[in-house]
Amino acid sequence: MFDVWDNFWCAARGFTEAPREDLADLVQAAATRKGVTLTRGGKLDTSLSGRMGHAYLRTYGSCYVLLLRFSGPFDLNKTREAVRDALPRLEALTMRLPPPDGPGADGNEAAGTA
Protein backbone atom coordinates (compact mmCIF):
# COMPACT_ATOMS: atom_id res chain seq x y z
CA MET A 1 0.00 0.00 0.00
CA PHE A 2 1.22 3.47 -0.93
CA ASP A 3 -0.09 6.91 -0.25
CA VAL A 4 -0.43 9.49 -3.01
CA TRP A 5 2.84 11.14 -1.94
CA ASP A 6 4.78 7.95 -2.80
CA ASN A 7 5.23 6.70 0.76
CA PHE A 8 5.28 2.90 1.00
CA TRP A 9 3.19 1.90 4.04
CA CYS A 10 2.83 -1.84 4.20
CA ALA A 11 2.88 -5.14 2.34
CA ALA A 12 1.43 -8.60 2.81
CA ARG A 13 3.28 -11.16 4.88
CA GLY A 14 5.66 -13.15 2.76
CA PHE A 15 5.81 -10.35 0.22
CA THR A 16 8.97 -10.51 -1.87
CA GLU A 17 9.54 -6.85 -2.41
CA ALA A 18 10.39 -5.64 -5.86
CA PRO A 19 12.51 -2.52 -5.84
CA ARG A 20 10.35 0.15 -4.22
CA GLU A 21 10.96 2.50 -7.12
CA ASP A 22 9.51 -0.06 -9.55
CA LEU A 23 6.32 -0.28 -7.51
CA ALA A 24 6.06 3.49 -7.27
CA ASP A 25 6.58 3.64 -11.04
CA LEU A 26 3.69 1.20 -11.46
CA VAL A 27 1.39 3.48 -9.44
CA GLN A 28 2.55 6.50 -11.44
CA ALA A 29 2.06 4.66 -14.73
CA ALA A 30 -1.52 3.83 -13.78
CA ALA A 31 -2.24 7.44 -12.78
CA THR A 32 -0.69 8.77 -15.99
CA ARG A 33 -2.59 6.27 -18.13
CA LYS A 34 -5.86 7.35 -16.51
CA GLY A 35 -4.95 11.04 -16.60
CA VAL A 36 -5.40 11.56 -12.87
CA THR A 37 -3.32 13.49 -10.37
CA LEU A 38 -3.39 11.46 -7.18
CA THR A 39 -2.24 14.31 -4.94
CA ARG A 40 -5.28 16.28 -6.10
CA GLY A 41 -7.84 13.63 -5.25
CA GLY A 42 -7.57 11.57 -8.43
CA LYS A 43 -9.06 8.10 -8.18
CA LEU A 44 -7.82 4.82 -9.59
CA ASP A 45 -9.72 1.59 -10.13
CA THR A 46 -7.69 -0.05 -12.87
CA SER A 47 -5.47 -2.90 -13.93
CA LEU A 48 -2.05 -2.83 -15.61
CA SER A 49 0.21 -5.39 -17.21
CA GLY A 50 3.85 -4.79 -17.94
CA ARG A 51 7.41 -5.45 -16.84
CA MET A 52 6.27 -5.62 -13.20
CA GLY A 53 3.71 -8.28 -14.04
CA HIS A 54 -0.02 -7.90 -13.64
CA ALA A 55 -1.55 -5.55 -11.09
CA TYR A 56 -4.79 -4.05 -9.83
CA LEU A 57 -4.69 -0.57 -8.30
CA ARG A 58 -7.45 1.09 -6.31
CA THR A 59 -7.42 4.35 -4.37
CA TYR A 60 -9.27 4.63 -1.10
CA GLY A 61 -9.48 6.87 1.94
CA SER A 62 -8.69 9.94 -0.21
CA CYS A 63 -4.93 9.34 -0.19
CA TYR A 64 -4.06 5.63 -0.27
CA VAL A 65 -3.39 3.31 -3.19
CA LEU A 66 -3.92 -0.41 -2.83
CA LEU A 67 -1.63 -2.29 -5.22
CA LEU A 68 -2.33 -5.97 -5.77
CA ARG A 69 0.22 -7.83 -7.89
CA PHE A 70 -0.56 -11.09 -9.69
CA SER A 71 1.80 -13.62 -11.21
CA GLY A 72 -0.36 -13.88 -14.33
CA PRO A 73 -3.58 -12.64 -15.87
CA PHE A 74 -6.46 -12.30 -13.42
CA ASP A 75 -10.21 -11.73 -13.43
CA LEU A 76 -10.63 -7.96 -12.99
CA ASN A 77 -14.32 -8.17 -12.07
CA LYS A 78 -13.71 -10.77 -9.34
CA THR A 79 -10.78 -8.74 -8.03
CA ARG A 80 -12.87 -5.55 -7.91
CA GLU A 81 -15.62 -7.41 -6.06
CA ALA A 82 -13.21 -8.88 -3.52
CA VAL A 83 -11.58 -5.49 -2.91
CA ARG A 84 -14.97 -3.79 -2.61
CA ASP A 85 -16.01 -6.34 0.02
CA ALA A 86 -12.72 -6.01 1.92
CA LEU A 87 -12.48 -2.22 1.73
CA PRO A 88 -14.27 -1.39 5.02
CA ARG A 89 -11.85 -3.64 6.95
CA LEU A 90 -8.86 -2.31 5.01
CA GLU A 91 -9.87 1.28 5.73
CA ALA A 92 -10.29 0.49 9.44
CA LEU A 93 -6.83 -1.11 9.58
CA THR A 94 -5.30 1.81 7.68
CA MET A 95 -6.73 4.25 10.22
CA ARG A 96 -4.76 2.37 12.91
CA LEU A 97 -1.42 3.01 11.21
CA PRO A 98 0.73 5.45 13.17
CA PRO A 99 2.25 8.51 11.47
CA PRO A 100 5.52 7.55 9.71
CA ASP A 101 7.68 9.46 12.20
CA GLY A 102 5.36 9.40 15.19
CA PRO A 103 4.95 7.18 18.23
CA GLY A 104 4.46 3.56 17.24
CA ALA A 105 6.07 3.99 13.84
CA ASP A 106 7.62 0.53 14.19
CA GLY A 107 4.22 -0.92 13.31
CA ASN A 108 3.46 -2.80 16.52
CA GLU A 109 0.58 -0.50 17.46
CA ALA A 110 -1.11 -0.90 14.10
CA ALA A 111 -0.68 -4.68 14.26
CA GLY A 112 -2.28 -4.73 17.71
CA THR A 113 0.84 -6.23 19.32
CA ALA A 114 1.85 -3.21 21.41
C-alpha positions in Angstrom: 0.0 0.0 0.0 1.2 3.5 -0.9 -0.1 6.9 -0.2 -0.4 9.5 -3.0 2.8 11.1 -1.9 4.8 8.0 -2.8 5.2 6.7 0.8 5.3 2.9 1.0 3.2 1.9 4.0 2.8 -1.8 4.2 2.9 -5.1 2.3 1.4 -8.6 2.8 3.3 -11.2 4.9 5.7 -13.2 2.8 5.8 -10.3 0.2 9.0 -10.5 -1.9 9.5 -6.8 -2.4 10.4 -5.6 -5.9 12.5 -2.5 -5.8 10.3 0.1 -4.2 11.0 2.5 -7.1 9.5 -0.1 -9.6 6.3 -0.3 -7.5 6.1 3.5 -7.3 6.6 3.6 -11.0 3.7 1.2 -11.5 1.4 3.5 -9.4 2.5 6.5 -11.4 2.1 4.7 -14.7 -1.5 3.8 -13.8 -2.2 7.4 -12.8 -0.7 8.8 -16.0 -2.6 6.3 -18.1 -5.9 7.4 -16.5 -5.0 11.0 -16.6 -5.4 11.6 -12.9 -3.3 13.5 -10.4 -3.4 11.5 -7.2 -2.2 14.3 -4.9 -5.3 16.3 -6.1 -7.8 13.6 -5.2 -7.6 11.6 -8.4 -9.1 8.1 -8.2 -7.8 4.8 -9.6 -9.7 1.6 -10.1 -7.7 -0.1 -12.9 -5.5 -2.9 -13.9 -2.1 -2.8 -15.6 0.2 -5.4 -17.2 3.9 -4.8 -17.9 7.4 -5.4 -16.8 6.3 -5.6 -13.2 3.7 -8.3 -14.0 0.0 -7.9 -13.6 -1.6 -5.5 -11.1 -4.8 -4.1 -9.8 -4.7 -0.6 -8.3 -7.5 1.1 -6.3 -7.4 4.3 -4.4 -9.3 4.6 -1.1 -9.5 6.9 1.9 -8.7 9.9 -0.2 -4.9 9.3 -0.2 -4.1 5.6 -0.3 -3.4 3.3 -3.2 -3.9 -0.4 -2.8 -1.6 -2.3 -5.2 -2.3 -6.0 -5.8 0.2 -7.8 -7.9 -0.6 -11.1 -9.7 1.8 -13.6 -11.2 -0.4 -13.9 -14.3 -3.6 -12.6 -15.9 -6.5 -12.3 -13.4 -10.2 -11.7 -13.4 -10.6 -8.0 -13.0 -14.3 -8.2 -12.1 -13.7 -10.8 -9.3 -10.8 -8.7 -8.0 -12.9 -5.5 -7.9 -15.6 -7.4 -6.1 -13.2 -8.9 -3.5 -11.6 -5.5 -2.9 -15.0 -3.8 -2.6 -16.0 -6.3 0.0 -12.7 -6.0 1.9 -12.5 -2.2 1.7 -14.3 -1.4 5.0 -11.9 -3.6 6.9 -8.9 -2.3 5.0 -9.9 1.3 5.7 -10.3 0.5 9.4 -6.8 -1.1 9.6 -5.3 1.8 7.7 -6.7 4.2 10.2 -4.8 2.4 12.9 -1.4 3.0 11.2 0.7 5.4 13.2 2.3 8.5 11.5 5.5 7.6 9.7 7.7 9.5 12.2 5.4 9.4 15.2 4.9 7.2 18.2 4.5 3.6 17.2 6.1 4.0 13.8 7.6 0.5 14.2 4.2 -0.9 13.3 3.5 -2.8 16.5 0.6 -0.5 17.5 -1.1 -0.9 14.1 -0.7 -4.7 14.3 -2.3 -4.7 17.7 0.8 -6.2 19.3 1.9 -3.2 21.4 
